[in-house]
Amino acid sequence: MLLAADGEGGGFHPPTIADFFPAPFLFEGTLLEFNRMQLVRLIAAIALVVFFVVAARRAKVVPGRLQSLAELVVTFVKVNIAEDIIGKDKGGKYATFLTTVFASILFFNLSGIVPGLNIAGTSLIGLPVMLALWVYVMYLGAGIKQHGLGGFLKVSLFPASVPPFLYVLLTPVEILTVFVLRPATLALRLMANMVAGHLMLVLCFGATHYFVLEAVPAMKAFGALTLVGGIAITLFEVFVAVLQAYIFVVLAAVYLSLSVAEEH
């Protein structure tokens, strides 16, 4: 993936941020420009839809493996995230939204370990920003619907448990937190973790390619070490993919809970 012949022959080329900005191969220079990253995202989105459609169409009283897995995802998000964090009375209202976000991020994250795709759809900032903005709009909408615009601003920016004379210090911080930091950190946290994972994977497997095929005989044994390291990081990336989807949705649920709470 990152090994290419230079002017003097082959060699090891370490991964760089440039890998996340592939050249377009369709409609170059137009608004419909299409590159490898967009192709990976499209494949992940299709896989997500197919997974749930097939699981739903073959639904039985005694579920099969695919149906059980789909039900596990839905139940986990509904019970262990939506209801536990937002509350049983209000959590069910947002369960579908949170499940959609969780499943979407999970599939986009897992594309980074799929042979032939080899990059997470969330490792470029555009998609994490769109997901964070979706959460942000839901967060603001839920708060305004619950309290009205004035009530939401009062609850969010002027906590009742704080002495009024501290508002001059606290309110600017709350404004920054509510309107900037929450959506920004959602997007940046997700992207940064997937970028780091991709670079580690490419570094290990790229080094394996170099040691096995191009290095001098005395160094070829190092290829076994980098291969084992690459396999270990691949397994770790599966964990990170699930963990980052979970963290993103947990934080989304926390923000929704704060927006509909009577006071902070």
VEXDRENBA-225954 format. One record per residue (C-alpha): residue in one letter; chain; x, y, z. Coordinates in nm, 4 decimals. Example, Ala and Ser with C-alpha at 12.3 -4.5 7.8 and 13.67 -1.06 7.14 Angstrom:
2
<site rest="a" kette="A" x="1.2300" y="-0.4500" z="0.7800"/>
<site rest="s" kette="A" x="1.3670" y="-0.1060" z="0.7140"/>
This chain:
264
<site rest="m" kette="A" x="0.0000" y="0.0000" z="0.0000"/>
<site rest="l" kette="A" x="0.2826" y="0.2357" z="0.0851"/>
<site rest="l" kette="A" x="0.5668" y="0.0606" z="-0.0878"/>
<site rest="a" kette="A" x="0.6566" y="0.1960" z="-0.4248"/>
<site rest="a" kette="A" x="0.9613" y="0.1974" z="-0.6428"/>
<site rest="d" kette="A" x="1.1627" y="0.5157" z="-0.6207"/>
<site rest="g" kette="A" x="1.4222" y="0.6388" z="-0.8605"/>
<site rest="e" kette="A" x="1.6784" y="0.3841" z="-0.7425"/>
<site rest="g" kette="A" x="1.4528" y="0.0836" z="-0.6897"/>
<site rest="g" kette="A" x="1.2112" y="-0.0376" z="-0.4247"/>
<site rest="g" kette="A" x="1.2189" y="0.0628" z="-0.0628"/>
<site rest="f" kette="A" x="1.0173" y="0.1173" z="0.2493"/>
<site rest="h" kette="A" x="0.8018" y="0.4276" z="0.2451"/>
<site rest="p" kette="A" x="0.6525" y="0.5067" z="0.5880"/>
<site rest="p" kette="A" x="0.2841" y="0.5978" z="0.6093"/>
<site rest="t" kette="A" x="0.1964" y="0.9662" z="0.5910"/>
<site rest="i" kette="A" x="-0.1148" y="1.1817" z="0.6212"/>
<site rest="a" kette="A" x="-0.1161" y="1.1989" z="0.2402"/>
<site rest="d" kette="A" x="-0.2580" y="0.8446" z="0.2386"/>
<site rest="f" kette="A" x="-0.5895" y="0.9871" z="0.3609"/>
<site rest="f" kette="A" x="-0.6226" y="1.2140" z="0.0577"/>
<site rest="p" kette="A" x="-0.6189" y="0.9772" z="-0.2425"/>
<site rest="a" kette="A" x="-0.6331" y="1.1121" z="-0.5936"/>
<site rest="p" kette="A" x="-0.9807" y="1.1027" z="-0.7526"/>
<site rest="f" kette="A" x="-1.0451" y="0.8428" z="-1.0207"/>
<site rest="l" kette="A" x="-1.3877" y="0.9648" z="-1.1355"/>
<site rest="f" kette="A" x="-1.5125" y="1.3117" z="-1.2259"/>
<site rest="e" kette="A" x="-1.1871" y="1.4804" z="-1.1283"/>
<site rest="g" kette="A" x="-1.2157" y="1.8559" z="-1.0856"/>
<site rest="t" kette="A" x="-1.5956" y="1.8555" z="-1.0510"/>
<site rest="l" kette="A" x="-1.8372" y="1.8643" z="-0.7576"/>
<site rest="l" kette="A" x="-1.8947" y="1.4914" z="-0.8138"/>
<site rest="e" kette="A" x="-1.5268" y="1.4049" z="-0.7696"/>
<site rest="f" kette="A" x="-1.4977" y="1.0461" z="-0.6461"/>
<site rest="n" kette="A" x="-1.1928" y="0.8920" z="-0.4821"/>
<site rest="r" kette="A" x="-1.0950" y="0.5778" z="-0.2928"/>
<site rest="m" kette="A" x="-1.2060" y="0.7133" z="0.0453"/>
<site rest="q" kette="A" x="-1.5545" y="0.7820" z="-0.0890"/>
<site rest="l" kette="A" x="-1.5640" y="0.4340" z="-0.2416"/>
<site rest="v" kette="A" x="-1.4763" y="0.2793" z="0.0966"/>
<site rest="r" kette="A" x="-1.7517" y="0.4807" z="0.2636"/>
<site rest="l" kette="A" x="-2.0023" y="0.3781" z="-0.0013"/>
<site rest="i" kette="A" x="-1.9162" y="0.0092" z="0.0401"/>
<site rest="a" kette="A" x="-1.9412" y="0.0363" z="0.4208"/>
<site rest="a" kette="A" x="-2.2795" y="0.2102" z="0.3947"/>
<site rest="i" kette="A" x="-2.4125" y="-0.0557" z="0.1573"/>
<site rest="a" kette="A" x="-2.2851" y="-0.3309" z="0.3875"/>
<site rest="l" kette="A" x="-2.4616" y="-0.1668" z="0.6821"/>
<site rest="v" kette="A" x="-2.7941" y="-0.1461" z="0.4988"/>
<site rest="v" kette="A" x="-2.7672" y="-0.5001" z="0.3634"/>
<site rest="f" kette="A" x="-2.6832" y="-0.6362" z="0.7090"/>
<site rest="f" kette="A" x="-2.9942" y="-0.4955" z="0.8757"/>
<site rest="v" kette="A" x="-3.2262" y="-0.5572" z="0.5791"/>
<site rest="v" kette="A" x="-3.1263" y="-0.9234" z="0.5561"/>
<site rest="a" kette="A" x="-3.1489" y="-0.9644" z="0.9344"/>
<site rest="a" kette="A" x="-3.4981" y="-0.8093" z="0.9361"/>
<site rest="r" kette="A" x="-3.6299" y="-1.0038" z="0.6372"/>
<site rest="r" kette="A" x="-3.5238" y="-1.3364" z="0.7839"/>
<site rest="a" kette="A" x="-3.6498" y="-1.2566" z="1.1324"/>
<site rest="k" kette="A" x="-3.7809" y="-1.5592" z="1.3208"/>
<site rest="v" kette="A" x="-3.9103" y="-1.6328" z="1.6681"/>
<site rest="v" kette="A" x="-3.5933" y="-1.8326" z="1.7253"/>
<site rest="p" kette="A" x="-3.3299" y="-1.5984" z="1.5767"/>
<site rest="g" kette="A" x="-3.0403" y="-1.7146" z="1.3658"/>
<site rest="r" kette="A" x="-2.6884" y="-1.5793" z="1.4003"/>
<site rest="l" kette="A" x="-2.7403" y="-1.2717" z="1.1828"/>
<site rest="q" kette="A" x="-3.0684" y="-1.1809" z="1.3490"/>
<site rest="s" kette="A" x="-2.9183" y="-1.2392" z="1.6942"/>
<site rest="l" kette="A" x="-2.6292" y="-1.0075" z="1.6129"/>
<site rest="a" kette="A" x="-2.8626" y="-0.7351" z="1.4853"/>
<site rest="e" kette="A" x="-3.0869" y="-0.7703" z="1.7901"/>
<site rest="l" kette="A" x="-2.7827" y="-0.7573" z="2.0164"/>
<site rest="v" kette="A" x="-2.6781" y="-0.4221" z="1.8674"/>
<site rest="v" kette="A" x="-3.0283" y="-0.2756" z="1.8912"/>
<site rest="t" kette="A" x="-3.0921" y="-0.4018" z="2.2447"/>
<site rest="f" kette="A" x="-2.7494" y="-0.2996" z="2.3699"/>
<site rest="v" kette="A" x="-2.7878" y="0.0603" z="2.2516"/>
<site rest="k" kette="A" x="-3.1509" y="0.0878" z="2.3643"/>
<site rest="v" kette="A" x="-3.1081" y="-0.0608" z="2.7116"/>
<site rest="n" kette="A" x="-2.7432" y="-0.0048" z="2.8056"/>
<site rest="i" kette="A" x="-2.7018" y="0.3409" z="2.6548"/>
<site rest="a" kette="A" x="-3.0310" y="0.5186" z="2.5808"/>
<site rest="e" kette="A" x="-3.2314" y="0.4020" z="2.8822"/>
<site rest="d" kette="A" x="-2.9416" y="0.3889" z="3.1274"/>
<site rest="i" kette="A" x="-2.8173" y="0.7392" z="3.0463"/>
<site rest="i" kette="A" x="-3.1245" y="0.9342" z="2.9340"/>
<site rest="g" kette="A" x="-3.3760" y="0.7381" z="3.1393"/>
<site rest="k" kette="A" x="-3.6417" y="0.4808" z="3.0596"/>
<site rest="d" kette="A" x="-3.9108" y="0.7446" z="3.0178"/>
<site rest="k" kette="A" x="-3.7189" y="0.9436" z="2.7544"/>
<site rest="g" kette="A" x="-3.4469" y="0.7068" z="2.6369"/>
<site rest="g" kette="A" x="-3.6700" y="0.5035" z="2.4073"/>
<site rest="k" kette="A" x="-3.7436" y="0.8169" z="2.2059"/>
<site rest="y" kette="A" x="-3.3784" y="0.8467" z="2.1065"/>
<site rest="a" kette="A" x="-3.2918" y="0.4760" z="2.0855"/>
<site rest="t" kette="A" x="-3.3388" y="0.4555" z="1.7075"/>
<site rest="f" kette="A" x="-3.1206" y="0.7599" z="1.6493"/>
<site rest="l" kette="A" x="-2.8445" y="0.6339" z="1.8786"/>
<site rest="t" kette="A" x="-2.8566" y="0.2843" z="1.7281"/>
<site rest="t" kette="A" x="-2.8220" y="0.4275" z="1.3779"/>
<site rest="v" kette="A" x="-2.5218" y="0.6369" z="1.4810"/>
<site rest="f" kette="A" x="-2.3578" y="0.3461" z="1.6629"/>
<site rest="a" kette="A" x="-2.4026" y="0.0980" z="1.3771"/>
<site rest="s" kette="A" x="-2.2906" y="0.3523" z="1.1161"/>
<site rest="i" kette="A" x="-1.9709" y="0.4425" z="1.2995"/>
<site rest="l" kette="A" x="-1.8980" y="0.0756" z="1.3682"/>
<site rest="f" kette="A" x="-1.9234" y="-0.0237" z="1.0007"/>
<site rest="f" kette="A" x="-1.7228" y="0.2777" z="0.8837"/>
<site rest="n" kette="A" x="-1.4558" y="0.2041" z="1.1457"/>
<site rest="l" kette="A" x="-1.4311" y="-0.1657" z="1.0604"/>
<site rest="s" kette="A" x="-1.3630" y="-0.0902" z="0.6943"/>
<site rest="g" kette="A" x="-1.0082" y="-0.0115" z="0.8086"/>
<site rest="i" kette="A" x="-0.9302" y="-0.3810" z="0.8634"/>
<site rest="v" kette="A" x="-1.1128" y="-0.5203" z="0.5598"/>
<site rest="p" kette="A" x="-0.8636" y="-0.6466" z="0.2983"/>
<site rest="g" kette="A" x="-0.8879" y="-0.4390" z="-0.0161"/>
<site rest="l" kette="A" x="-1.0391" y="-0.1417" z="0.1669"/>
<site rest="n" kette="A" x="-0.7707" y="-0.0982" z="0.4344"/>
<site rest="i" kette="A" x="-0.8849" y="0.2430" z="0.5560"/>
<site rest="a" kette="A" x="-1.1579" y="0.3517" z="0.7948"/>
<site rest="g" kette="A" x="-1.4272" y="0.5706" z="0.6462"/>
<site rest="t" kette="A" x="-1.4105" y="0.7824" z="0.9623"/>
<site rest="s" kette="A" x="-1.0382" y="0.8557" z="0.9304"/>
<site rest="l" kette="A" x="-1.1015" y="1.1707" z="0.7268"/>
<site rest="i" kette="A" x="-1.2648" y="1.4591" z="0.9142"/>
<site rest="g" kette="A" x="-1.5655" y="1.5116" z="0.6842"/>
<site rest="l" kette="A" x="-1.7649" y="1.2094" z="0.7981"/>
<site rest="p" kette="A" x="-1.6960" y="1.2529" z="1.1722"/>
<site rest="v" kette="A" x="-1.8003" y="1.6180" z="1.1406"/>
<site rest="m" kette="A" x="-2.1275" y="1.5209" z="0.9722"/>
<site rest="l" kette="A" x="-2.2023" y="1.2662" z="1.2467"/>
<site rest="a" kette="A" x="-2.1118" y="1.5176" z="1.5182"/>
<site rest="l" kette="A" x="-2.3339" y="1.7833" z="1.3584"/>
<site rest="w" kette="A" x="-2.6196" y="1.5321" z="1.3469"/>
<site rest="v" kette="A" x="-2.5784" y="1.4737" z="1.7206"/>
<site rest="y" kette="A" x="-2.5449" y="1.8508" z="1.7740"/>
<site rest="v" kette="A" x="-2.8706" y="1.9279" z="1.5933"/>
<site rest="m" kette="A" x="-3.0520" y="1.6530" z="1.7850"/>
<site rest="y" kette="A" x="-2.9014" y="1.7830" z="2.1091"/>
<site rest="l" kette="A" x="-3.0111" y="2.1429" z="2.0503"/>
<site rest="g" kette="A" x="-3.3492" y="2.0368" z="1.9126"/>
<site rest="a" kette="A" x="-3.4226" y="1.8157" z="2.2130"/>
<site rest="g" kette="A" x="-3.3301" y="2.0905" z="2.4561"/>
<site rest="i" kette="A" x="-3.5317" y="2.3602" z="2.2822"/>
<site rest="k" kette="A" x="-3.8331" y="2.1296" z="2.2505"/>
<site rest="q" kette="A" x="-3.8127" y="2.0411" z="2.6200"/>
<site rest="h" kette="A" x="-3.7531" y="2.3886" z="2.7624"/>
<site rest="g" kette="A" x="-3.8127" y="2.6381" z="2.4828"/>
<site rest="l" kette="A" x="-3.5246" y="2.8454" z="2.3459"/>
<site rest="g" kette="A" x="-3.4962" y="3.0744" z="2.6466"/>
<site rest="g" kette="A" x="-3.5362" y="2.7923" z="2.8956"/>
<site rest="f" kette="A" x="-3.2745" y="2.5791" z="2.7206"/>
<site rest="l" kette="A" x="-3.0221" y="2.8630" z="2.7231"/>
<site rest="k" kette="A" x="-3.0961" y="2.9292" z="3.0906"/>
<site rest="v" kette="A" x="-3.0567" y="2.5655" z="3.1926"/>
<site rest="s" kette="A" x="-2.7421" y="2.5158" z="2.9812"/>
<site rest="l" kette="A" x="-2.5601" y="2.8414" z="3.0467"/>
<site rest="f" kette="A" x="-2.6746" y="2.9407" z="3.3957"/>
<site rest="p" kette="A" x="-2.6656" y="2.6290" z="3.6186"/>
<site rest="a" kette="A" x="-2.9039" y="2.6656" z="3.9130"/>
<site rest="s" kette="A" x="-2.6588" y="2.5067" z="4.1564"/>
<site rest="v" kette="A" x="-2.3994" y="2.7801" z="4.1016"/>
<site rest="p" kette="A" x="-2.4050" y="3.1144" z="4.2881"/>
<site rest="p" kette="A" x="-2.5104" y="3.3929" z="4.0467"/>
<site rest="f" kette="A" x="-2.1933" y="3.5975" z="4.0995"/>
<site rest="l" kette="A" x="-1.9946" y="3.3147" z="3.9363"/>
<site rest="y" kette="A" x="-2.1906" y="3.3368" z="3.6112"/>
<site rest="v" kette="A" x="-1.9512" y="3.6003" z="3.4813"/>
<site rest="l" kette="A" x="-1.6813" y="3.3323" z="3.4830"/>
<site rest="l" kette="A" x="-1.8862" y="3.0189" z="3.4252"/>
<site rest="t" kette="A" x="-2.1255" y="3.1263" z="3.1494"/>
<site rest="p" kette="A" x="-1.8540" y="3.2004" z="2.8867"/>
<site rest="v" kette="A" x="-1.7076" y="2.8561" z="2.9576"/>
<site rest="e" kette="A" x="-2.0511" y="2.6967" z="2.9225"/>
<site rest="i" kette="A" x="-2.1107" y="2.8795" z="2.5923"/>
<site rest="l" kette="A" x="-1.7821" y="2.7443" z="2.4572"/>
<site rest="t" kette="A" x="-1.8598" y="2.3951" z="2.5868"/>
<site rest="v" kette="A" x="-2.2193" y="2.3723" z="2.4647"/>
<site rest="f" kette="A" x="-2.1797" y="2.5317" z="2.1237"/>
<site rest="v" kette="A" x="-1.8219" y="2.4483" z="2.0213"/>
<site rest="l" kette="A" x="-1.6363" y="2.1889" z="2.2272"/>
<site rest="r" kette="A" x="-1.8995" y="1.9159" z="2.2428"/>
<site rest="p" kette="A" x="-1.9450" y="1.8713" z="1.8657"/>
<site rest="a" kette="A" x="-1.5772" y="1.9427" z="1.7921"/>
<site rest="t" kette="A" x="-1.4426" y="1.6861" z="2.0382"/>
<site rest="l" kette="A" x="-1.6857" y="1.4218" z="1.9136"/>
<site rest="a" kette="A" x="-1.5513" y="1.4549" z="1.5605"/>
<site rest="l" kette="A" x="-1.1830" y="1.4957" z="1.6455"/>
<site rest="r" kette="A" x="-1.1705" y="1.2070" z="1.8927"/>
<site rest="l" kette="A" x="-1.3199" y="0.9647" z="1.6420"/>
<site rest="m" kette="A" x="-1.1013" y="1.0756" z="1.3522"/>
<site rest="a" kette="A" x="-0.7770" y="1.0837" z="1.5520"/>
<site rest="n" kette="A" x="-0.8167" y="0.7284" z="1.6801"/>
<site rest="m" kette="A" x="-0.8901" y="0.5875" z="1.3366"/>
<site rest="v" kette="A" x="-0.6017" y="0.7774" z="1.1755"/>
<site rest="a" kette="A" x="-0.3606" y="0.6460" z="1.4396"/>
<site rest="g" kette="A" x="-0.4821" y="0.2894" z="1.3905"/>
<site rest="h" kette="A" x="-0.4437" y="0.3071" z="1.0135"/>
<site rest="l" kette="A" x="-0.0904" y="0.4449" z="1.0356"/>
<site rest="m" kette="A" x="0.0126" y="0.1701" z="1.2794"/>
<site rest="l" kette="A" x="-0.1317" y="-0.1028" z="1.0591"/>
<site rest="v" kette="A" x="0.0319" y="0.0278" z="0.7441"/>
<site rest="l" kette="A" x="0.3627" y="0.0727" z="0.9220"/>
<site rest="c" kette="A" x="0.3658" y="-0.2901" z="1.0406"/>
<site rest="f" kette="A" x="0.2527" y="-0.4521" z="0.7159"/>
<site rest="g" kette="A" x="0.4614" y="-0.2172" z="0.5031"/>
<site rest="a" kette="A" x="0.7679" y="-0.3062" z="0.7103"/>
<site rest="t" kette="A" x="0.6836" y="-0.6757" z="0.6732"/>
<site rest="h" kette="A" x="0.6762" y="-0.6351" z="0.2952"/>
<site rest="y" kette="A" x="1.0117" y="-0.4623" z="0.3048"/>
<site rest="f" kette="A" x="1.1855" y="-0.7089" z="0.5381"/>
<site rest="v" kette="A" x="1.0578" y="-1.0189" z="0.3580"/>
<site rest="l" kette="A" x="1.0918" y="-0.9082" z="-0.0049"/>
<site rest="e" kette="A" x="1.3514" y="-0.6323" z="-0.0183"/>
<site rest="a" kette="A" x="1.5807" y="-0.6377" z="0.2855"/>
<site rest="v" kette="A" x="1.9175" y="-0.8105" z="0.2942"/>
<site rest="p" kette="A" x="1.9016" y="-1.1761" z="0.4100"/>
<site rest="a" kette="A" x="2.0281" y="-1.0945" z="0.7592"/>
<site rest="m" kette="A" x="1.7245" y="-0.8715" z="0.8219"/>
<site rest="k" kette="A" x="1.4509" y="-1.0920" z="0.6779"/>
<site rest="a" kette="A" x="1.3779" y="-1.2497" z="1.0170"/>
<site rest="f" kette="A" x="1.2483" y="-0.9123" z="1.1351"/>
<site rest="g" kette="A" x="0.9600" y="-0.9626" z="0.8936"/>
<site rest="a" kette="A" x="0.8133" y="-1.2241" z="1.1281"/>
<site rest="l" kette="A" x="0.8131" y="-0.9741" z="1.4141"/>
<site rest="t" kette="A" x="0.6429" y="-0.7000" z="1.2138"/>
<site rest="l" kette="A" x="0.3892" y="-0.9511" z="1.0786"/>
<site rest="v" kette="A" x="0.2957" y="-1.0635" z="1.4297"/>
<site rest="g" kette="A" x="0.2777" y="-0.6988" z="1.5318"/>
<site rest="g" kette="A" x="0.0485" y="-0.6219" z="1.2390"/>
<site rest="i" kette="A" x="-0.1855" y="-0.9093" z="1.3272"/>
<site rest="a" kette="A" x="-0.1950" y="-0.7964" z="1.6918"/>
<site rest="i" kette="A" x="-0.2723" y="-0.4392" z="1.5925"/>
<site rest="t" kette="A" x="-0.5436" y="-0.5625" z="1.3551"/>
<site rest="l" kette="A" x="-0.7152" y="-0.7387" z="1.6453"/>
<site rest="f" kette="A" x="-0.6670" y="-0.4286" z="1.8584"/>
<site rest="e" kette="A" x="-0.8214" y="-0.2175" z="1.5825"/>
<site rest="v" kette="A" x="-1.1375" y="-0.4280" z="1.5981"/>
<site rest="f" kette="A" x="-1.1576" y="-0.3413" z="1.9670"/>
<site rest="v" kette="A" x="-1.0880" y="0.0273" z="1.8960"/>
<site rest="a" kette="A" x="-1.3523" y="0.0342" z="1.6204"/>
<site rest="v" kette="A" x="-1.6178" y="-0.0924" z="1.8615"/>
<site rest="l" kette="A" x="-1.4909" y="0.1221" z="2.1491"/>
<site rest="q" kette="A" x="-1.4946" y="0.4454" z="1.9483"/>
<site rest="a" kette="A" x="-1.8480" y="0.3780" z="1.8240"/>
<site rest="y" kette="A" x="-1.9501" y="0.3137" z="2.1850"/>
<site rest="i" kette="A" x="-1.7808" y="0.6273" z="2.3208"/>
<site rest="f" kette="A" x="-1.9307" y="0.8455" z="2.0493"/>
<site rest="v" kette="A" x="-2.2832" y="0.7206" z="2.1202"/>
<site rest="v" kette="A" x="-2.2416" y="0.7321" z="2.4983"/>
<site rest="l" kette="A" x="-2.1348" y="1.0962" z="2.4751"/>
<site rest="a" kette="A" x="-2.4242" y="1.1671" z="2.2381"/>
<site rest="a" kette="A" x="-2.6617" y="1.0140" z="2.4935"/>
<site rest="v" kette="A" x="-2.5027" y="1.2170" z="2.7753"/>
<site rest="y" kette="A" x="-2.5475" y="1.5385" z="2.5758"/>
<site rest="l" kette="A" x="-2.9102" y="1.4513" z="2.5010"/>
<site rest="s" kette="A" x="-2.9643" y="1.3756" z="2.8677"/>
<site rest="l" kette="A" x="-2.8200" y="1.7137" z="2.9646"/>
<site rest="s" kette="A" x="-3.0356" y="1.8936" z="2.7090"/>
<site rest="v" kette="A" x="-3.3624" y="1.7514" z="2.8415"/>
<site rest="a" kette="A" x="-3.2721" y="1.7633" z="3.2119"/>
<site rest="e" kette="A" x="-3.4560" y="2.0150" z="3.4251"/>
<site rest="e" kette="A" x="-3.1361" y="2.1568" z="3.5763"/>
<site rest="h" kette="A" x="-2.7642" y="2.0770" z="3.5855"/>
